[in-house]
Amino acid sequence: LFRSVMGFKKSLLYRDMAAQLDWLPWGKLLQDPPRFDREDLVLFARSILMWVYWFFELWWFHDRILAQASDIPVSSAPQFRLSPWATPHGPDRRHDVITHLIHLLTSPQHPVPRSAVDFAEIGVFLANTTRALVERQLPLGSVHLVDPWDTGQTDFRDMAIDSHVAEISGRAAREFVAAWAAALPPTAPRVSVHATTSVEASQSLPDHSLDLIFLDGAHDFEAVTADLRAWWPKLRPTGVLAGHDFTMAFPGVMEALLRFLAGLPGAEVHL
């Protein structure tokens, strides 16, 4: 398994693994006497499980997606890396990941630090992610929420369950998000709601106008490919394109990202 996964470009992945280990509280074991409590043990265990999970996903991607794409050489695959921040408790939730990215984009260490991040979320439902970001009072400038909300009453059942709310229609979800955006105080980020398809919404925004884009729309190959092609030009040169569900559960997401990034030399994917 390890040799198969390491068929990818691996030097940066090794370095990221070493950094993640350094961020864990190993130093407590070197104290005299060693100080190692139950909470530390839980952090270690969860981190190990997280790495095993990542490597299994990469192996599956290599075996079932990359190896089957005979028209794409392995050398064209992106560089896979771990997150550039500590994750001792396991994978972060999406709004935690985006919070980290906003901090990185506004950090003085960033090549072109932003005073406020212009952000777009594609695939919104109840805007749980963006609402969490706004509640944290992060340095956001303009915010674009994109979702057609055009499905029927029953199509939102799974998302409603995940969000711990009663079953809700697309229209009700759209009205909820619009009401929330309209009620924001003047000091809040400028939130625009685009009740249309992803590609149509992208056409309403100028190129190089966004610092951070989060894709979480339809997960089939064609839809993800269309989203990547539509939104990539909207990023500023130092911006970040983020997404959700790069996993064997959604092979269309994996294949679409592989084929899109094969045409972008030097591309990196942070897991």
C-alpha positions as CSV (number, residue, x, y, z in Angstrom):
1,L,0.0,0.0,0.0
2,F,2.7,2.5,1.0
3,R,4.8,1.8,-2.1
4,S,1.8,2.1,-4.4
5,V,0.8,5.5,-2.9
6,M,4.4,6.7,-3.0
7,G,4.3,6.3,-6.8
8,F,3.2,10.0,-6.5
9,K,5.7,12.8,-6.1
10,K,6.6,12.3,-2.5
11,S,9.3,14.6,-1.2
12,L,6.8,17.3,0.0
13,L,4.4,14.7,1.4
14,Y,7.3,13.3,3.5
15,R,8.1,16.8,4.7
16,D,4.5,17.5,5.6
17,M,4.3,14.2,7.6
18,A,7.4,15.2,9.6
19,A,5.9,18.6,10.3
20,Q,2.6,17.0,11.5
21,L,4.6,14.8,13.8
22,D,6.5,17.8,15.2
23,W,3.2,19.5,16.0
24,L,2.1,16.6,18.1
25,P,3.1,16.7,21.8
26,W,5.9,14.1,21.5
27,G,8.2,16.4,23.6
28,K,6.3,15.5,26.7
29,L,7.8,12.0,26.5
30,L,11.3,13.5,26.7
31,Q,10.7,15.2,30.0
32,D,11.9,13.7,33.2
33,P,9.7,12.2,34.3
34,P,7.7,11.8,31.0
35,R,4.4,13.6,31.0
36,F,1.9,11.8,28.8
37,D,-1.8,11.9,29.7
38,R,-4.9,10.3,28.2
39,E,-5.7,13.3,26.1
40,D,-2.3,13.1,24.4
41,L,-2.9,9.5,23.7
42,V,-6.2,10.2,22.1
43,L,-4.6,12.9,19.9
44,F,-1.9,10.5,18.7
45,A,-4.4,7.7,17.9
46,R,-6.7,10.0,16.0
47,S,-3.8,11.4,14.0
48,I,-2.5,7.9,13.1
49,L,-6.0,6.9,11.9
50,M,-6.2,10.1,9.9
51,W,-3.0,9.3,8.0
52,V,-4.0,5.8,7.4
53,Y,-7.3,7.1,5.9
54,W,-5.5,9.6,3.7
55,F,-3.1,7.0,2.4
56,F,-5.9,4.5,1.7
57,E,-7.7,7.2,-0.2
58,L,-4.6,8.0,-2.2
59,W,-4.0,4.3,-3.0
60,W,-7.6,4.0,-4.2
61,F,-7.2,7.1,-6.3
62,H,-4.0,5.8,-7.8
63,D,-5.4,2.3,-8.5
64,R,-8.9,3.1,-9.6
65,I,-8.6,6.6,-11.1
66,L,-5.1,7.5,-12.2
67,A,-4.1,4.0,-13.4
68,Q,-7.3,3.8,-15.5
69,A,-6.7,7.2,-17.1
70,S,-4.3,5.8,-19.7
71,D,-4.1,9.2,-21.5
72,I,-2.7,10.9,-18.4
73,P,0.9,10.0,-17.3
74,V,1.6,9.6,-13.6
75,S,4.1,12.4,-13.9
76,S,1.2,14.8,-14.6
77,A,-0.6,13.9,-11.4
78,P,-0.7,16.8,-8.8
79,Q,1.6,16.9,-5.8
80,F,-0.4,15.6,-2.8
81,R,0.4,17.2,0.5
82,L,-1.0,17.4,4.0
83,S,-2.5,20.5,5.5
84,P,0.0,23.3,6.4
85,W,-1.4,23.5,9.9
86,A,-1.5,21.1,12.8
87,T,-4.4,18.6,12.8
88,P,-3.8,16.5,15.9
89,H,-7.5,15.7,16.4
90,G,-8.1,14.4,12.9
91,P,-9.6,16.0,9.8
92,D,-11.0,19.5,10.3
93,R,-14.6,20.4,9.6
94,R,-15.1,22.5,6.5
95,H,-15.6,25.8,8.2
96,D,-12.4,25.2,10.3
97,V,-10.4,24.5,7.1
98,I,-11.7,27.7,5.5
99,T,-10.9,29.6,8.7
100,H,-7.3,28.4,8.4
101,L,-7.2,29.4,4.7
102,I,-8.5,32.9,5.5
103,H,-5.8,33.3,8.2
104,L,-3.2,32.2,5.7
105,L,-4.4,34.6,3.0
106,T,-4.3,37.5,5.4
107,S,-1.1,36.6,7.2
108,P,1.9,39.0,6.8
109,Q,3.9,35.9,5.7
110,H,1.7,35.5,2.6
111,P,3.3,36.7,-0.6
112,V,0.4,39.2,-1.1
113,P,-1.4,39.4,2.2
114,R,-5.0,40.5,1.9
115,S,-6.7,42.9,4.4
116,A,-10.0,41.1,3.6
117,V,-10.7,37.9,1.7
118,D,-13.2,37.9,-1.2
119,F,-14.9,34.5,-1.0
120,A,-17.3,32.4,-2.9
121,E,-19.1,29.3,-1.8
122,I,-20.6,27.1,-4.5
123,G,-23.2,24.7,-3.1
124,V,-24.7,26.4,-0.1
125,F,-28.0,24.7,1.1
126,L,-28.5,26.5,4.4
127,A,-25.1,28.4,4.3
128,N,-24.0,26.7,7.5
129,T,-20.3,27.1,6.4
130,T,-20.5,30.8,5.6
131,R,-22.7,31.6,8.6
132,A,-20.0,30.0,10.8
133,L,-17.3,32.1,9.2
134,V,-19.3,35.4,9.6
135,E,-20.0,34.5,13.2
136,R,-16.3,34.2,13.8
137,Q,-15.9,37.8,12.5
138,L,-13.1,36.7,10.1
139,P,-11.7,39.3,7.7
140,L,-14.0,38.7,4.8
141,G,-14.7,41.3,2.1
142,S,-17.3,40.3,-0.5
143,V,-19.0,36.9,-0.1
144,H,-20.9,35.2,-2.9
145,L,-23.3,32.3,-2.1
146,V,-24.2,30.2,-5.2
147,D,-26.9,27.6,-5.3
148,P,-29.8,27.0,-7.7
149,W,-32.0,25.7,-4.9
150,D,-34.2,24.3,-7.7
151,T,-34.8,20.7,-6.4
152,G,-38.0,19.4,-5.0
153,Q,-39.1,18.8,-1.4
154,T,-37.6,15.4,-1.0
155,D,-34.3,16.0,-2.7
156,F,-32.9,17.9,0.3
157,R,-33.6,15.1,2.8
158,D,-30.1,13.9,3.2
159,M,-28.6,17.4,3.5
160,A,-31.3,18.3,6.0
161,I,-30.4,15.3,8.1
162,D,-26.7,16.2,8.0
163,S,-27.6,19.7,9.1
164,H,-29.8,18.4,12.0
165,V,-32.9,20.2,10.7
166,A,-36.3,19.0,9.6
167,E,-36.8,18.2,5.9
168,I,-36.8,21.4,3.9
169,S,-37.5,22.4,0.3
170,G,-35.1,24.2,-2.0
171,R,-37.3,27.2,-2.0
172,A,-37.4,27.4,1.8
173,A,-33.6,26.9,2.1
174,R,-33.1,29.8,-0.4
175,E,-35.5,32.1,1.5
176,F,-33.7,31.3,4.7
177,V,-30.3,32.2,3.3
178,A,-31.6,35.3,1.7
179,A,-33.2,36.5,4.9
180,W,-30.1,35.8,6.9
181,A,-28.0,37.8,4.4
182,A,-30.4,40.7,4.4
183,A,-30.4,40.9,8.2
184,L,-26.6,41.2,8.5
185,P,-25.4,44.5,10.1
186,P,-23.5,47.1,8.0
187,T,-20.2,46.0,9.6
188,A,-20.6,42.5,8.3
189,P,-19.1,41.2,5.0
190,R,-21.0,42.1,1.9
191,V,-23.0,38.9,1.1
192,S,-24.5,38.3,-2.3
193,V,-26.9,35.4,-2.9
194,H,-26.9,33.9,-6.4
195,A,-29.9,31.7,-6.9
196,T,-28.7,30.2,-10.1
197,T,-26.4,27.5,-11.5
198,S,-22.7,27.5,-10.7
199,V,-21.6,28.2,-14.3
200,E,-24.1,31.0,-14.7
201,A,-23.1,32.7,-11.4
202,S,-19.4,32.5,-12.4
203,Q,-20.2,34.5,-15.5
204,S,-21.5,37.4,-13.4
205,L,-18.1,37.8,-11.7
206,P,-15.0,39.3,-13.3
207,D,-11.9,37.2,-13.6
208,H,-9.2,37.5,-10.9
209,S,-11.7,38.9,-8.4
210,L,-11.7,36.3,-5.7
211,D,-9.2,35.1,-3.1
212,L,-10.9,31.9,-2.0
213,I,-13.4,29.7,-3.7
214,F,-15.0,26.7,-2.0
215,L,-16.6,24.1,-4.4
216,D,-19.2,21.8,-2.9
217,G,-21.9,21.5,-5.6
218,A,-22.9,18.5,-7.6
219,H,-20.4,15.7,-7.3
220,D,-20.6,13.9,-10.7
221,F,-17.7,14.1,-13.1
222,E,-19.4,16.5,-15.6
223,A,-20.6,19.0,-12.9
224,V,-17.2,19.1,-11.1
225,T,-15.4,19.6,-14.4
226,A,-17.7,22.4,-15.3
227,D,-17.3,24.0,-11.9
228,L,-13.5,23.8,-12.1
229,R,-13.4,25.4,-15.5
230,A,-15.9,28.1,-14.6
231,W,-14.4,29.2,-11.3
232,W,-10.6,28.8,-11.7
233,P,-10.3,32.0,-13.8
234,K,-12.0,33.9,-11.0
235,L,-9.1,33.4,-8.6
236,R,-6.5,36.0,-8.1
237,P,-2.9,34.7,-8.8
238,T,-2.3,34.0,-5.1
239,G,-5.8,32.7,-4.4
240,V,-6.9,29.3,-3.2
241,L,-9.4,26.9,-4.8
242,A,-10.8,24.6,-2.1
243,G,-13.4,21.9,-2.3
244,H,-15.1,19.0,-0.5
245,D,-15.4,15.2,-0.8
246,F,-12.2,14.2,-2.6
247,T,-12.9,10.7,-1.6
248,M,-13.5,7.2,-3.1
249,A,-17.2,7.8,-2.2
250,F,-17.2,10.3,-5.1
251,P,-15.0,9.0,-7.9
252,G,-16.3,11.7,-10.2
253,V,-14.7,14.4,-8.0
254,M,-11.4,12.6,-8.0
255,E,-11.3,12.1,-11.8
256,A,-12.5,15.6,-12.6
257,L,-9.8,17.1,-10.4
258,L,-7.1,14.8,-11.9
259,R,-8.0,15.7,-15.4
260,F,-8.2,19.4,-14.7
261,L,-4.9,19.6,-12.8
262,A,-3.1,17.5,-15.4
263,G,-3.0,20.7,-17.5
264,L,-1.6,22.8,-14.7
265,P,2.1,22.0,-14.1
266,G,3.2,22.2,-10.5
267,A,-0.3,21.9,-9.0
268,E,-0.6,20.9,-5.4
269,V,-3.5,19.3,-3.6
270,H,-3.6,19.7,0.2
271,L,-5.7,16.9,1.8
